[in-house]
Amino acid sequence: MSSTPATPRLLPWTGQDGKPCYLLTDRDDSPLSRRADQVEALQLRMGAGLLEHARALIEDPAVDARQLRFLSAQLSTALQDALRVAQSRGARSVDDDIPFDLGF
């Protein structure tokens, strides 16, 4: 076992009250770590797919304001997920804190 204490890992989901969830383990291959990796990968794939859809929608002159508002809400969620993944991965790859607060 390592003498260095484990760094809490920000998980890619929140608790019931919307607060961040963390995993404290010294194993990157624990079942919960692997599940978190899978969820992060899914979130990033979904964000990439949404971005492709957004590009097409923005170019369509027939799109109305309601559709664009819905798209904006979905893009906002995808961006929040991507930033959470970036914060979690950044915190695990360096010893220093990320120099900005993402608000979660």
Order of alpha helices (4+ residues) and beta strands (2+ residues): beta-beta-alpha-alpha
